[in-house]
Amino acid sequence: MGSFKNAFDMCFDEHEAALMSLKSDLMDSIVDEIKSKELTQVEAAELMGVTQPRVSNLCTGRISRFSFDLLYVMNSKILKEQDNATQ
């Protein structure tokens, strides 16, 4: 049995493992921003243009419920809000 960079490498082909790893990193980034800003799920949902249940899915790590594209947009929106707050 070979060595793996992360758990995704064990379960998916190389391309899918890389995508899952990127999605995981984006999810972590978004959740970290929500926590650092001390936002409620409702507030975070409003900032990112999604519903509160979507934020709940995000915070509980339900990675399969999100496309890379949606996570990218959500991350961009929550980071943009941070940039606006510091200006």
Backbone as CSV, one residue per row, in Angstrom:
resi,resn,N_x,N_y,N_z,CA_x,CA_y,CA_z,C_x,C_y,C_z
1,MET,0.848,-1.177,0.000,0.000,0.000,0.000,0.892,1.238,0.000
2,GLY,0.616,2.192,-0.886,1.428,3.394,-1.020,1.091,4.437,0.030
3,SER,1.869,5.511,0.031,1.589,6.602,0.953,0.635,7.596,0.282
4,PHE,-0.138,8.288,1.104,-1.142,9.219,0.612,-0.916,10.594,1.216
5,LYS,-1.192,11.636,0.429,-1.064,13.009,0.916,-2.197,13.353,1.879
6,ASN,-3.390,12.823,1.586,-4.548,13.062,2.440,-5.544,11.924,2.260
7,ALA,-6.613,11.956,3.018,-7.601,10.875,2.973,-8.261,10.754,1.603
8,PHE,-8.360,11.846,0.880,-9.005,11.804,-0.426,-8.222,10.945,-1.414
9,ASP,-6.905,10.915,-1.266,-6.073,10.121,-2.167,-6.396,8.635,-2.091
10,MET,-6.849,8.183,-0.932,-7.178,6.763,-0.748,-8.480,6.380,-1.449
11,CYS,-9.382,7.335,-1.571,-10.743,7.023,-2.025,-11.062,7.445,-3.448
12,PHE,-10.272,8.331,-4.028,-10.608,8.891,-5.328,-9.411,8.826,-6.269
13,ASP,-9.700,8.944,-7.578,-8.591,9.032,-8.528,-7.888,10.372,-8.321
14,GLU,-6.757,10.553,-8.962,-5.911,11.724,-8.723,-6.646,13.047,-8.924
15,HIS,-7.398,13.150,-10.026,-8.124,14.389,-10.326,-9.190,14.667,-9.267
16,GLU,-9.993,13.665,-8.962,-11.072,13.830,-7.984,-10.513,14.121,-6.595
17,ALA,-9.407,13.480,-6.238,-8.781,13.725,-4.932,-8.304,15.169,-4.826
18,ALA,-7.722,15.680,-5.911,-7.254,17.070,-5.919,-8.428,18.032,-5.778
19,LEU,-9.524,17.764,-6.472,-10.708,18.609,-6.382,-11.297,18.575,-4.979
20,MET,-11.392,17.398,-4.387,-11.933,17.282,-3.035,-11.047,18.022,-2.037
21,SER,-9.749,17.945,-2.220,-8.827,18.652,-1.332,-9.010,20.161,-1.446
22,LEU,-9.168,20.669,-2.665,-9.416,22.098,-2.872,-10.742,22.523,-2.241
23,LYS,-11.774,21.711,-2.429,-13.074,22.013,-1.828,-12.964,22.054,-0.306
24,SER,-12.239,21.116,0.250,-12.046,21.069,1.695,-11.331,22.323,2.189
25,ASP,-10.302,22.746,1.477,-9.571,23.956,1.848,-10.480,25.190,1.798
26,LEU,-11.316,25.278,0.766,-12.241,26.406,0.665,-13.255,26.382,1.801
27,MET,-13.770,25.212,2.104,-14.730,25.093,3.209,-14.083,25.544,4.515
28,ASP,-12.875,25.108,4.756,-12.163,25.509,5.976,-11.973,27.021,6.026
29,SER,-11.618,27.614,4.899,-11.417,29.059,4.835,-12.699,29.810,5.168
30,ILE,-13.798,29.375,4.600,-15.089,30.029,4.828,-15.495,29.899,6.294
31,VAL,-15.403,28.702,6.839,-15.778,28.480,8.237,-14.882,29.299,9.168
32,ASP,-13.603,29.375,8.865,-12.688,30.193,9.669,-13.100,31.663,9.651
33,GLU,-13.511,32.164,8.484,-13.960,33.560,8.374,-15.234,33.788,9.176
34,ILE,-16.156,32.850,9.101,-17.413,32.964,9.861,-17.100,33.042,11.349
35,LYS,-16.209,32.174,11.810,-15.844,32.162,13.233,-15.089,33.417,13.631
36,SER,-14.148,33.855,12.807,-13.339,35.028,13.170,-14.178,36.307,13.217
37,LYS,-15.207,36.355,12.396,-16.104,37.519,12.392,-17.249,37.369,13.377
38,GLU,-17.306,36.197,14.029,-18.356,35.890,14.997,-19.753,36.091,14.395
39,LEU,-19.918,35.590,13.181,-21.195,35.699,12.481,-22.109,34.541,12.862
40,THR,-23.392,34.824,12.894,-24.356,33.735,12.999,-24.463,33.096,11.617
41,GLN,-25.070,31.928,11.557,-25.265,31.285,10.259,-26.164,32.131,9.370
42,VAL,-27.134,32.792,9.935,-28.032,33.650,9.156,-27.255,34.830,8.579
43,GLU,-26.421,35.471,9.389,-25.616,36.599,8.910,-24.649,36.159,7.816
44,ALA,-24.003,35.025,8.029,-23.064,34.510,7.030,-23.796,34.189,5.728
45,ALA,-24.979,33.607,5.838,-25.763,33.269,4.652,-26.098,34.526,3.853
46,GLU,-26.490,35.583,4.550,-26.825,36.836,3.867,-25.610,37.400,3.135
47,LEU,-24.453,37.372,3.779,-23.226,37.886,3.152,-22.856,37.118,1.899
48,MET,-23.080,35.793,1.941,-22.642,34.943,0.832,-23.738,34.677,-0.191
49,GLY,-24.960,35.145,0.081,-26.049,34.971,-0.872,-26.590,33.549,-0.945
50,VAL,-26.562,32.862,0.178,-27.112,31.505,0.257,-28.078,31.437,1.429
51,THR,-28.692,30.298,1.620,-29.611,30.132,2.738,-28.868,29.648,3.986
52,GLN,-29.507,29.826,5.140,-28.899,29.363,6.391,-28.659,27.864,6.387
53,PRO,-29.576,27.041,5.843,-29.274,25.604,5.806,-28.009,25.271,4.998
54,ARG,-27.710,26.065,3.968,-26.467,25.848,3.206,-25.257,26.126,4.088
55,VAL,-25.333,27.161,4.914,-24.234,27.468,5.827,-24.096,26.359,6.863
56,SER,-25.216,25.833,7.319,-25.172,24.707,8.260,-24.469,23.509,7.626
57,ASN,-24.817,23.199,6.378,-24.143,22.103,5.665,-22.645,22.368,5.561
58,LEU,-22.287,23.597,5.310,-20.884,23.975,5.206,-20.166,23.772,6.541
59,CYS,-20.777,24.253,7.615,-20.153,24.179,8.937,-20.048,22.755,9.470
60,THR,-20.874,21.866,8.964,-20.817,20.471,9.404,-20.021,19.605,8.430
61,GLY,-19.374,20.232,7.457,-18.454,19.520,6.581,-19.079,18.646,5.516
62,ARG,-20.267,18.952,5.105,-20.945,18.149,4.073,-20.435,18.542,2.688
63,ILE,-19.241,18.125,2.422,-18.503,18.534,1.225,-19.200,18.137,-0.073
64,SER,-19.892,17.007,-0.079,-20.532,16.525,-1.305,-21.711,17.391,-1.736
65,ARG,-22.176,18.253,-0.864,-23.323,19.102,-1.197,-22.930,20.403,-1.896
66,PHE,-21.623,20.584,-2.118,-21.142,21.831,-2.698,-20.269,21.577,-3.914
67,SER,-20.477,22.388,-4.939,-19.562,22.365,-6.084,-18.372,23.262,-5.756
68,PHE,-17.284,23.024,-6.441,-16.114,23.894,-6.267,-16.487,25.335,-6.595
69,ASP,-17.254,25.510,-7.677,-17.626,26.859,-8.114,-18.392,27.620,-7.034
70,LEU,-19.364,26.963,-6.416,-20.148,27.625,-5.369,-19.262,27.975,-4.179
71,LEU,-18.406,27.062,-3.766,-17.514,27.347,-2.642,-16.589,28.515,-2.963
72,TYR,-16.105,28.583,-4.196,-15.231,29.677,-4.615,-15.968,31.016,-4.507
73,VAL,-17.203,31.055,-4.983,-18.000,32.289,-4.932,-18.292,32.675,-3.480
74,MET,-18.676,31.692,-2.670,-18.965,31.972,-1.264,-17.722,32.512,-0.561
75,ASN,-16.584,31.905,-0.799,-15.336,32.361,-0.192,-14.999,33.778,-0.646
76,SER,-15.163,34.045,-1.926,-14.886,35.388,-2.452,-15.784,36.435,-1.800
77,LYS,-17.049,36.099,-1.627,-17.994,37.053,-1.030,-17.677,37.329,0.426
78,ILE,-17.339,36.298,1.179,-17.073,36.534,2.603,-15.746,37.258,2.787
79,LEU,-14.772,37.001,1.922,-13.505,37.731,1.992,-13.681,39.180,1.513
80,LYS,-14.528,39.384,0.513,-14.813,40.740,0.028,-15.440,41.567,1.141
81,GLU,-16.323,40.954,1.905,-16.956,41.656,3.023,-15.905,42.095,4.035
82,GLN,-14.888,41.259,4.240,-13.799,41.618,5.147,-13.039,42.811,4.602
83,ASP,-12.753,42.806,3.311,-12.044,43.916,2.683,-12.850,45.217,2.794
84,ASN,-14.168,45.137,2.603,-15.024,46.318,2.712,-15.035,46.860,4.130
85,ALA,-15.001,45.963,5.115,-15.044,46.387,6.514,-13.756,47.093,6.935
86,THR,-12.633,46.787,6.303,-11.359,47.387,6.681,-11.078,48.682,5.936
87,GLN,-11.905,49.022,4.951,-11.680,50.253,4.177,-12.361,51.437,4.829
